[in-house]
Amino acid sequence: MPLAVITGASRGLGLALARALAREGFALMIDARGAEDLRRAADELTAVTEVAAIAGDVADPAHRAALIASASERIDVLVNNASVLGPSPQPGLADYPLGELRRVFDVNVFAPLALAQLALARMADGDRIINITSDAAAEPYPAWGGYGSSKAALEQVSAILAAEQPSLRIYTVDPGDMRTRMHQEAFPGEDISDRPPPEESIPGLLELILGELPSGRYQAREIGLVRR
């Protein structure tokens, strides 16, 4: 049974992907900061597949070590989905608290790289690392400087790691706008019910995990491939 490690899997895109991979026959190692939400997710997924769950913060080195150590000797897929937005409403860079910016980079950049470093020894040719990104990495949206710059850094880290690890498939994936708690935090007080649910981004992610696309940056809803 292949194993997928998914961070931030108690809700939103992470939980939607965990459900899909469970149906595809993957065992799961999942984490999230909220212990109660993670327990509920694990209870649901256990009805479908083998699941281990550890609550904690991916910015914590001890939690990262425990997460990878608790996985099997072989990790087939690592999905770095856990992210933080930063302050809400988001400030401009001229007023951005630098301590908060450091926290955003700790979670969105350093933690995914650190988890990849730990997982590499357990990965074989053709295994996958998926780092979730955003169009804010490429577009200079006002008041998105903290989150956007962290995702831009993550994309470059991913691209260089892919060049250095050609035997693996390393992807950055923009899932598009979604109706999630983080997206609501980005637009406090606004109605985001017109955004699609995370499930609409799952077919593209499955194509990357189960298909043969080369390493690179992809938009989940525009991959345009139909799984056989």
N, C-alpha and C positions, 0 to 999 in steps of 0.2 A: 504494500500500500504506500503510494508516494506521500510525502509530508510537505505541507505548506505552513510556513510561519507567517502570521498576519498580525501586524500591530494595529492598534486602534480598531479592534474588531467587535466592540460591544454594540455598535449602532452604525447607521449611515452606510457609506460605501464599504467599509471593512466588514460589517456583518452581512451585507448583501453578497459580497464576494465569498465569504466563508460558507454561506448557504449553498452557493453555486458549486464551489469546489467539493463540499461534502457530497453533493449529488453526483459529482464526477468520480467519487471514490477516493478522495484525498483524506488522509488523517490530518488533523489540525492542531497547531500550537498557536494560541491566541493570547493577546494581552489588551489591556485598556487601563486607564487611570481609575475609573469608577468600578470598585469591586462588586457592587450589587448588580449593576448593568451587565458586567462581564459574567457573573454567575448565571444570570438569566439567559444570556446568549449561549453559554456553554451547555446549560441544561437542554435548551432547544436543539443544539447541534448534536448532542450526544445521542439523540434518538436516530440519527442518520449515520454517524461515523465515530471514529475514535477522536476524542478531544482532550487536550490538556490546556488549562488556562491559568495564567499568573497575572494578578493585578499589580500594576506599578507604572512608573513613569519612565519612558524610554530615554529620558535625559539622565537617568540615574545609572551609572556604570554597573552597580551591583545588580540592578534589575535586568539590565541587558545580559550580563553574564549568566544569571539564573535562567533567563528565557532560552538562550541558546544551549546551555548545559542540560536543560530539561528536555530538549528535542532529541530525536533519535540520532544515531551516528550519521545518517544521511538526511540532508535538507535539500529537497528538490526545488522548492520555490520559497523565496523570501519576499514578502510584500511590505514595504515601508509605507504604510498608510497613515500612521499617527502623525498629526500635525497640530499646531496651534496658530491661531490667527494673530494673537497679540491683543493690545487694548481695543475695546469696543465702546464707543465708536473709535475708529482708527485715526490717530493723529497724523499730521504731516511730518515729514522727516525733520523739519526745523524744530519741532517740539517733541520729537519722539523720545521717550525716556530710554536712555541707553541700557539700563538694567533690563528693561522689558525686551529691547531688541536682542540683547544677549540671550535671553530665554528663548525667543523665537528661533534664533540660529541654533541653539543647543538642541531643540526638539526637531527642527525641520531640516537641518544640515548635518550636524555632528552625529546625532543619534543614528540616522540611516547609514552613514559611513561606518560608524563603530559597529553596528550590527552586521553589516556586510563583512567587515574585517573578521569578526568572530565566526561568521557562517562559512566563509570561503573554504576552510579546512574540511568542511563536511559536504562540500558540493563537488559534483563531477561534471564532465563535459556535457554541455547542453542544458544544464540547470539554469534557473531563471532568478534574476533579481529585478523586482518592479518597484520603482520609486514614483509615488504619486506627486504630480506637479500641478500647475495651473497656468492659465493664459496670463495671469499677473506676473509670471516670470519673464514674459516677453513684451508685454504692453505696459507703458509707464502710467498706470492709473493713479491720479492724485489720491493721496491718503491710503495708498496700498504699498507704501515703500518698504515697511518692515517685512510683511508677508511676501511681497513680490520679490524683493531682493534675496530673501532666504531661498525661495523656490528657484530663482535664477542660479544661485550658487549650487543648489542641489542638482540642477540639470548639468552644470559643467562638471561637477564631481562624478556624476553618472557617466557622462561621455568619456571622461578620462579613464575611469575604471573599466569601461567597456573596451577601450583601446588597449589597456594593460592586461585584460583578462579575455582574450579573444575566444577561448574555448567555452565561455559562458554566454548566455543571452541576457543583456542588461538593458532594461527599458526605463525611460521616463514616460509617464502616461498622464495626459490631461483628460480627466473624466468629464469636463464641461461643467456648466452650472448645474447644481443639484439642490433639491429641497432637503437640506440637512440643517442640523443645529449650528454648525459652523457658518454656513451661508446666512442663516438668520442673524447670527452675531455680527456678520459683516454689514448687514443692513438692519440695524435695530429699529423696531417699530414699523417696518415696512411689511407688506403682504408679499410673501414669496411663494404663494401657492401655485403660481404659474410655472415655476421651475419643475423640471422633470424629476422623478424619484431616482435614487441611485441605481436602481435595478436596470435602468435604460443604458447604463454604461457597462454593464456586466458582460454582454456578448463580446465586446471588443477586448476586454481584459482576458476573457477565456481564450480568445484567438491567440493572444500573446503567450498565454501559459501553455496551451495545448498545441499550438501551431508551430510553424517553422520560420516566422519572420525574423529578420536580423536585428541585432541590437540597434537602438535608436530612440528617437522621440516620436510618440504617437498620440493622436487624439482618439480616445476610446470609441466615440460615436462615428468616426470617419474612417476607420480602418477599411471598411468596405468589403470584408471577406466573409463568406458564408461557411460556417463549419460544416464538414461532411459528417 
